[in-house]
Amino acid sequence: MEMIDLPHGTVSYRAAGPEDAASPPVVFVHGFLVDGSLWSGVADLLAAKGVRSYAPDWPLGSHRVALPGAADQSPRGVARQILAFLEALDLTDVTLVGNDTGGALCQYVLDTDPSRVGRLVLTNCDAFDTFPPFPFNVIFRLLKGPRRLLFNLQPMKLRAFRHSVLGFGLLARKFDPAQSRSWIEPSLTDAGVRSDAARFLQAVDPSELNDVSTRLAGFRGPVRLVWGTADRAFKPALGRRLAAAFGDAEFVEVPEARTFVSLDAPQALADQIADIANATSSPKEPT
């Protein structure tokens, strides 16, 4: 793990692949209550193809270093944190890859400043006013507040609960128990991390993401949606609607995969990312 100090706080990240890669860099954006390890299998496969990737732990409840209390934890604020990461590492023509809540954050990035983004890959994720979908909209309401978050995470200490439909069970077919436990540990043990996570949930506004969707067609780079068709939360119909919002996005179905396509079908996702990585792009300048 490497660490970098940014204006909003410290970010840990995993880097994989050759530093002198000819392909544009890949930057991953995970969702709520998971960390950058979600992408490890895909990152290793990309590294074998000669692609350099970065998988930061964004401040969404599974990060290890709490942010200062003044950090903007709204979705727009986290998008600016992603942009600060790209700027700090001087990453340009980036292939931005998002999943779950991270897919919504990628949309905010494009709406805020797409100048460092060359192309976009989204797997199953929030879109329009589905932010988040059922049943996670109900679950997230139970977590809105540091005390509520701590109380409602207690059952997640049990592997059986953690991997059930009340935990992560809807999101993938199979989990590594040690990995899923590591996702909840920071919010269980660090009050600052719990505060970061709760402040993010309190700032989520489906109507704002719905407004962002009206401007997605302005992004000039290639867009590909790699969608698990077995997802019972982010259903394929939502993915096809999101693809249409970009105007010229490709929609690729991944049979049998659920929300975490990176866990259920890492080879299929890595192949799609590598394929689009060298596609011609023409990023927009900020307006």
N, C-alpha and C positions, 0 to 999 in steps of 0.2 A: 504493500500500500504506500502511495505517495501522498503528500499533503501540500496544499497551497493556500496561502492567505489571500483572501479577496476582500473587497471593501465591506461586504456584509458579514464576513466571518471566515472561518477555516473550513476547507473542503478536503475530504479524503477521496482518493480516486485510484482505480486500477488501470494501468496502461498495459497493452499487449500488442505484439507485432513489431516489425522492424521500425526503428526511428527514421530510417531513410527511405521509407516506403514510397513508391511512385504513385500509389493510389491516394486519393484524398482521405483525410482522417475521418473516422467514424466516432461520433459522440452519442452515448446512450443516455436516455432519460427514463428512469423507472417510476413506479407509482407509489402510492401511500403505503407506509408500513412495510416496505421492503428496501433493499439497498442495491448497490451496483453489482453485487455478486449474482443477481438475477441473470446477468448477461455473460457470466464467465464461460459457459460452454460455447456460446456463439463467438465470443471474443477469441477463444483459442482456435476455433475453426477458421475465423478470418485471419488470424496471425499466420496460420499454415498456408493461406493464400497470399501472404505478403501484405495484408492490410493492417494498418496501425489503428487501434481503437482506444477510447477512453471511457471508463465507466465510473463516474463520480457517485458518491453517496450524497444525494440531495437531501435537504433538511425536511424530510417528510415522516419522521418518527423512528427511523432505523439508523440514523446517523450517529456517530460516536462523539462528535464535538458540538455542543450546543452553541447556538448563535447568540450574539448580544441581544438584549431585549428590544432594542430599537430596530432590528432588522425587519424589513418588510416581508411578511410571510403570506401575503395575498398571492394568488396564482400569478398575477402580473409581476409582483415583486420577485417570486421565485424564477420567473422567466428572465428577469433582469439579472438574477444571480447566474443563470445558465450563460447568458451573454457575457457576463464578467469573466466567467471561466474561459470561454472561447478567446476573449481578448487577452487575458493574462498569459495563455499559452500560445498566443498568436496563431490560432487555428483558423484557417480560411477554407472556402469551398467545402465546407463540412457536410458529410452525410449525417444528418440528425435522425436518430432512431428513438421512437417513443412507444411506450406501452402503458395501458391502464391510465391512471391519473397523469402519468408522464406524457401520454399522447395529447392530453389537453394542454399541458405546459408547452409542448412543442408548438401547438397552434398559437399560444400566447407569444412565443418567441417570434414566430413569423409576423405576427401582428404588431410587435414592438420594434423589431429591427432585424430584417432577414439578410442583411448585407454579408454576413459570414457563413450563411447556409447555402450550400450548393444544391442539395437535394434532400428529400424527406422520405423516410420509411416509417409507417405507423403500423403497429400490430393492434390487436383489439384494445380499444380505448374509449374514453369519454368523448362525446361530441354533441353539439347543439345544446339542448337543455337537459340532456342525459348526463348529469354531472353531480353525483354518480348514478348508475342504474340501480334498480331494485335487484337484490335486497340491500345493497350497500348504502343506499340513501337512508335506510332505516338504521343500519349499523352505525353509520357516521354520525347520526344525530345522538347516539348513545355515547359517542366519544368526544363531543364538543365541550371541552373543558379539561384541564389537567387532572382534576380529581376523578371525574367520570372516566377518563382514559385509563388511569391507573386501576380503578375498580374493575372496569369491564375487560381489562387485559388479563386479570388474574386467572380465569379459566384457560387462557391460551398457554399457560405453563404446561398443561397436560397435552401430550402429543396427540392423543385421540381427539380431543376437542379442537386443537390447533389445525388438524388435518380434516376436520369435519366441515359440513356445509356452513356451520356457524363461524368457522375460522377461514382458512385458506382453501378449503376443499373444493369450492366451485371454480377455482382459478387454474388448476392444473390437475393432471391425472396422477402425478406422483411427486412427492416431496422428499428431500433429504431432511430428516428430523433436526439435525444439528444446524442446518442452514435456516430452517423456519424458526427455530428457537432463537438464533442470532438476530433475526429480524425484529423480534419483540423485546429483546433484552434491553436495548438502550432506553426505550420508553418506560420499562419497568423499573429501571435503576437510576435514571438521571432526570431530575425535576426540570432542568433546562431543556432537555430534549422533548419531554412531555409538553412543555409550554410551546415550543416551536411547532409541534404537531397539532396541538389544539388551536393555536392561532391560525394555522393554515386552514383547518376545517371550518373555523368560524368565518373565514373570509371567502370560502367557496360560494360562488353565485352563479347558478345555472343560466340566468338571463344574460350575464356578461359573456359567458362562453358562447351562447347562442348568437350574440351580437358579433363576436369575433368571427364566427362562421360565415358571416355575410361578406367578409373581405378575403377569405382564403384563396379565391380564384385569382387574386392579384399576385400570388407567388409564382415566379417564372421558372423555378427549377423543376426537374422531374419529381414526381410523387408516386409512391407505390404503397398500397395498403396490403399487408400480408396478414390475412384474417383467419383465425381458427374457427372452423364452422361448427364445432361442438360446444361453443361457449353459450351458456344459458343466461348470461348477464348482458354482455356486449354481443348481441346477435348479428348475424351477417347482414340483415337488412339495414342496421345502423351503419355498418361499414360501407355498404354500397351507397347509402345516402351521403356519407362523408366524402367518398371518392367523387361523387357528382358535384359536391360543393367546390372542389378544387378545379373543376372544369375539364381537366385532362389527366386524371390520375388513373393508374393501373390498379385493378383489384385482383388479388391473387388469393384463392381459397387454399387453406391448409386443412385437409380432412382430419378429423379426430382430435385436433388441437383445441384447447380451451383458451382462456384469457392469456396465460403465460405461454405464448408460442415459443419463447426462448427456452422453456423447460420441456415442453411437449414435443417440439420439432426443431431442435437447434440447427440441424443440418439444412433443413428447408429454409429457415430464416437466414442463415449465413449465406446460402447460395443466392438468395434474393438481394441481400445487401451488397454482396460482392458484384452482382450483375449490374446493379444500378449505380454503383460507386463511381464508375468511369463514364457515366452518361453525361452528355453535354449539359451544362447549366448556365444560367444567366441570372444570378441573384439580383434582386432589386436593391436599389439604394434606399436608405431610410428616408421617410417623408416627413 
